[in-house]
Amino acid sequence: MNIKILHIDSNNPVLMQQLQELGFENHEDFTSSKEIIESKIQDYHGIVIRSRFKIDKTFLDKATNLQFIARVGAGLESIDCDYASSKNIQLIAAPEGNRNAVAEHSLGMILSLFNNLNRADREIRSGHWNRESNRGHELDGKTVGIIGYGNMGKWFAKKLRGFDVEVLCYDIKENVGDTNAKQVSLAELQQKTDVFNTSRGKNIVTSDLVTALQSGKILGAGLDVLEYEKLSFETLFQDKTTPEAFQYLLEADNVLLSPHVAGWTFESHERLAQVIVDKIKALYFN
């Protein structure tokens, strides 16, 4: 078969191992610059990425033999998808691989915020036993809104079936609602929702979130993704300064933060790799 695949990010070992067993030729380069990768990409039929750099028009023009791009993750936002498709390059992602992890993490954040768990933990460790100020809210009886009802949204709604909640969803596609969530307009979702869940950091304008938190319009926020993350997700800031809005989040008791790990459990790490293997296999053997 002699299909050569370049891996530019590290992933679970099952990915490379199973591809090798299927007869693919694997090469890895986790450290070279984008320019060096571009200089040799014409030698490869496939590339496996996470989020190290953008696969843009310049890159794709040099990838003259590329047949597929596989991203070991949920989204393809780091790829110029339209231009890649115009060159008949197949695009592969693995939202099925970490949807359960994201759903569980989202639910955990909501329950922690509703019950002041992180604040209460910090206070007790500091010698303060404050029961009344840490009185929590129950999720039952609330309305949960999900913005974007794809793999992640549907799985999150599935996790909510054990709670007595109304679940609303909004999506740019029509007729995606199901027995777990009622599809409504974005305006209706915003009007009726007590709790809502969203995806990438840049989908929320942090300064607007802070304004809403300060005014009490939003009672709390759980963020696994941040507007200020670098494309690779491996480091936080685009520059070395701490934005004023983010400084507020760091000091706020009603904000819960995690470092883009919702979809990065031990289980999903392997599952993501397996989904990519299965989809590459399907390209050549089905």
C-alpha positions as CSV (number, residue, x, y, z in Angstrom):
1,M,0.0,0.0,0.0
2,N,2.9,2.4,0.9
3,I,0.7,5.2,2.4
4,K,3.1,7.5,4.3
5,I,1.7,9.3,7.3
6,L,3.4,12.2,9.2
7,H,2.5,12.6,12.9
8,I,3.3,16.1,14.2
9,D,1.8,15.7,17.7
10,S,2.2,12.9,20.2
11,N,-0.9,10.8,20.8
12,N,-1.9,7.5,22.5
13,P,0.4,4.7,21.3
14,V,-2.5,2.7,20.0
15,L,-2.8,5.2,17.1
16,M,0.6,4.6,15.6
17,Q,0.7,0.9,16.6
18,Q,-2.6,0.0,14.9
19,L,-1.8,2.1,11.8
20,Q,1.5,0.2,11.4
21,E,-0.3,-3.1,11.8
22,L,-2.6,-2.1,9.0
23,G,0.4,-1.5,6.7
24,F,0.7,2.3,6.9
25,E,4.2,3.8,7.0
26,N,4.4,6.2,10.1
27,H,6.8,9.1,10.5
28,E,6.9,11.4,13.5
29,D,8.1,15.0,13.9
30,F,6.9,16.6,17.1
31,T,9.4,19.5,17.3
32,S,10.2,21.0,13.9
33,S,8.8,24.4,12.9
34,K,5.9,24.8,10.5
35,E,8.3,25.8,7.8
36,I,10.3,22.6,8.1
37,I,7.2,20.5,8.1
38,E,6.0,22.4,5.0
39,S,9.3,21.6,3.2
40,K,8.8,17.9,3.4
41,I,5.0,17.5,3.5
42,Q,4.9,16.7,-0.2
43,D,6.3,13.3,0.7
44,Y,3.3,12.3,2.7
45,H,-0.2,11.0,1.9
46,G,-1.6,11.7,5.4
47,I,-0.9,14.0,8.4
48,V,-2.1,13.4,12.0
49,I,-2.4,16.6,14.1
50,R,-3.7,17.9,17.4
51,S,-3.4,21.7,17.5
52,R,0.3,22.6,17.1
53,F,-0.1,25.0,14.2
54,K,-2.6,26.0,11.5
55,I,-3.0,24.0,8.4
56,D,-3.5,26.9,6.1
57,K,-3.5,27.7,2.4
58,T,0.3,28.0,2.3
59,F,0.7,24.6,3.9
60,L,-1.9,22.9,1.7
61,D,-0.3,24.2,-1.5
62,K,2.9,22.4,-0.5
63,A,1.1,19.2,0.5
64,T,0.8,18.1,-3.2
65,N,0.2,14.4,-2.4
66,L,-1.9,14.8,0.8
67,Q,-5.0,12.6,0.8
68,F,-6.2,13.2,4.4
69,I,-5.7,15.3,7.5
70,A,-6.7,13.7,10.7
71,R,-7.1,15.8,13.9
72,V,-7.1,13.9,17.1
73,G,-9.8,16.0,18.7
74,A,-13.3,17.2,18.3
75,G,-13.0,20.2,15.9
76,L,-11.3,21.2,12.7
77,E,-10.9,25.0,13.4
78,S,-7.2,24.9,12.9
79,I,-7.6,23.7,9.3
80,D,-8.6,25.7,6.2
81,C,-11.4,23.2,5.6
82,D,-12.8,24.7,2.4
83,Y,-9.4,24.9,0.7
84,A,-8.5,21.4,1.8
85,S,-11.8,20.1,0.4
86,S,-11.2,21.9,-2.9
87,K,-8.0,19.8,-3.2
88,N,-10.0,16.6,-2.4
89,I,-8.2,16.2,0.9
90,Q,-10.4,14.1,3.3
91,L,-10.8,15.7,6.8
92,I,-11.1,13.5,9.8
93,A,-11.9,14.5,13.4
94,A,-13.0,12.5,16.4
95,P,-15.7,14.2,18.4
96,E,-17.1,10.8,19.3
97,G,-13.8,10.1,21.2
98,N,-14.2,12.7,24.0
99,R,-17.9,13.6,24.1
100,N,-18.4,11.6,27.2
101,A,-15.5,13.2,29.0
102,V,-16.7,16.7,28.1
103,A,-20.2,15.9,29.2
104,E,-19.1,14.5,32.6
105,H,-16.7,17.5,33.1
106,S,-19.5,20.0,32.3
107,L,-21.8,18.3,34.7
108,G,-19.1,18.3,37.4
109,M,-18.5,22.0,37.0
110,I,-22.2,22.8,37.3
111,L,-22.7,20.7,40.4
112,S,-19.6,22.2,42.0
113,L,-20.7,25.8,41.2
114,F,-24.3,25.1,42.5
115,N,-23.0,23.7,45.7
116,N,-20.0,26.1,46.2
117,L,-17.7,23.1,46.6
118,N,-14.5,24.8,45.6
119,R,-15.0,27.9,47.7
120,A,-16.1,25.8,50.7
121,D,-13.0,23.6,50.4
122,R,-10.7,26.7,50.3
123,E,-12.4,28.2,53.3
124,I,-12.2,25.1,55.4
125,R,-8.5,24.7,54.6
126,S,-8.1,28.3,55.8
127,G,-9.8,27.6,59.1
128,H,-13.3,29.0,58.2
129,W,-16.5,26.9,58.8
130,N,-19.2,28.9,57.0
131,R,-22.4,26.9,56.5
132,E,-24.9,29.6,55.6
133,S,-22.8,31.4,53.0
134,N,-22.2,28.0,51.3
135,R,-25.8,27.0,51.2
136,G,-26.2,25.5,47.7
137,H,-28.8,25.3,44.9
138,E,-30.2,22.1,43.5
139,L,-30.1,21.4,39.8
140,D,-33.5,19.8,39.8
141,G,-36.2,22.2,38.7
142,K,-33.9,24.3,36.6
143,T,-33.7,24.9,32.9
144,V,-30.5,23.9,31.2
145,G,-29.6,25.4,27.8
146,I,-27.1,23.9,25.4
147,I,-25.6,26.1,22.7
148,G,-24.6,23.8,19.8
149,Y,-26.3,20.4,19.7
150,G,-23.7,18.2,18.1
151,N,-21.7,15.3,19.6
152,M,-20.8,17.2,22.8
153,G,-24.2,18.8,23.3
154,K,-26.2,15.6,22.8
155,W,-24.0,13.7,25.2
156,F,-24.3,16.4,27.8
157,A,-28.1,16.3,27.4
158,K,-27.9,12.5,27.8
159,K,-26.1,12.9,31.2
160,L,-28.9,15.2,32.4
161,R,-31.6,12.5,32.0
162,G,-31.1,11.6,35.7
163,F,-32.1,15.1,36.8
164,D,-35.5,16.7,36.9
165,V,-34.6,19.5,34.5
166,E,-35.9,21.0,31.4
167,V,-33.2,20.9,28.6
168,L,-33.3,23.4,25.7
169,C,-30.9,23.5,22.8
170,Y,-29.9,25.9,20.1
171,D,-28.1,25.0,16.9
172,I,-27.5,26.6,13.5
173,K,-28.8,23.4,12.0
174,E,-32.6,22.8,12.0
175,N,-34.4,19.8,13.5
176,V,-31.5,18.5,15.7
177,G,-33.5,18.4,18.9
178,D,-34.4,15.0,20.3
179,T,-36.1,13.4,23.3
180,N,-33.3,14.8,25.6
181,A,-33.5,18.4,24.5
182,K,-36.1,20.7,22.9
183,Q,-34.7,22.9,20.1
184,V,-35.5,26.6,20.4
185,S,-34.2,29.9,19.1
186,L,-31.1,31.4,20.7
187,A,-33.3,34.3,22.1
188,E,-35.7,31.9,23.8
189,L,-32.8,29.8,25.2
190,Q,-31.2,33.0,26.6
191,Q,-34.5,34.1,28.1
192,K,-35.4,30.8,29.8
193,T,-32.1,29.2,30.8
194,D,-30.7,29.0,34.3
195,V,-27.6,27.1,33.2
196,F,-25.9,26.9,29.8
197,N,-22.9,25.2,28.3
198,T,-20.7,26.2,25.3
199,S,-17.5,25.2,23.6
200,R,-14.3,27.1,22.5
201,G,-12.8,29.9,24.4
202,K,-13.4,32.6,21.8
203,N,-17.1,31.8,21.8
204,I,-17.3,33.9,25.0
205,V,-16.3,37.5,25.2
206,T,-14.6,37.4,28.6
207,S,-15.2,41.1,29.3
208,D,-18.9,40.7,28.6
209,L,-19.0,37.7,30.9
210,V,-17.4,39.7,33.7
211,T,-19.9,42.5,33.2
212,A,-22.7,39.9,33.5
213,L,-21.2,38.4,36.6
214,Q,-20.7,41.8,38.3
215,S,-24.3,42.8,37.6
216,G,-25.7,39.5,38.8
217,K,-27.2,38.6,35.4
218,I,-25.0,35.5,35.5
219,L,-24.6,34.0,39.0
220,G,-21.6,31.8,38.2
221,A,-19.4,30.5,35.4
222,G,-17.5,27.3,34.8
223,L,-14.8,27.7,32.1
224,D,-12.6,24.9,30.8
225,V,-11.7,26.9,27.7
226,L,-10.5,30.5,27.7
227,E,-10.5,33.3,25.1
228,Y,-6.8,33.9,25.8
229,E,-5.5,30.3,25.0
230,K,-2.9,29.8,22.3
231,L,-4.0,27.7,19.4
232,S,-2.0,24.7,20.7
233,F,-4.1,24.8,24.0
234,E,-0.8,23.9,25.7
235,T,-0.1,27.3,27.1
236,L,-2.5,30.0,28.3
237,F,-1.8,33.5,27.0
238,Q,-1.2,34.9,23.6
239,D,1.0,37.4,25.3
240,K,2.6,37.9,28.7
241,T,0.1,40.3,30.2
242,T,-2.9,39.2,32.3
243,P,-6.0,40.8,30.8
244,E,-8.1,42.7,33.3
245,A,-11.2,40.6,32.6
246,F,-9.3,37.4,33.3
247,Q,-7.8,38.8,36.5
248,Y,-11.4,39.3,37.7
249,L,-12.2,35.6,36.9
250,L,-9.1,34.5,38.9
251,E,-10.3,36.3,42.0
252,A,-14.1,35.5,41.7
253,D,-15.6,33.0,44.1
254,N,-18.4,32.1,41.7
255,V,-16.1,31.2,38.8
256,L,-14.6,27.7,38.3
257,L,-11.6,27.3,35.9
258,S,-9.9,24.2,34.4
259,P,-7.0,24.1,31.9
260,H,-8.8,22.8,28.8
261,V,-8.9,19.2,30.1
262,A,-12.7,18.4,29.9
263,G,-12.1,16.2,26.9
264,W,-8.7,14.9,27.9
265,T,-9.3,12.0,30.3
266,F,-7.2,8.9,30.4
267,E,-10.2,7.1,28.7
268,S,-10.8,9.7,26.0
269,H,-7.1,9.9,25.2
270,E,-7.2,6.3,24.0
271,R,-10.7,6.6,22.6
272,L,-9.8,9.6,20.4
273,A,-6.8,7.7,19.0
274,Q,-9.0,4.6,18.3
275,V,-11.6,6.7,16.4
276,I,-8.9,8.2,14.2
277,V,-7.5,4.8,13.4
278,D,-11.0,3.5,12.5
279,K,-11.7,6.4,10.2
280,I,-8.3,6.2,8.4
281,K,-8.9,2.5,8.0
282,A,-12.3,3.2,6.5
283,L,-10.8,5.5,3.9
284,Y,-8.6,2.8,2.5
285,F,-10.2,-0.5,3.3
286,N,-14.0,0.0,3.1
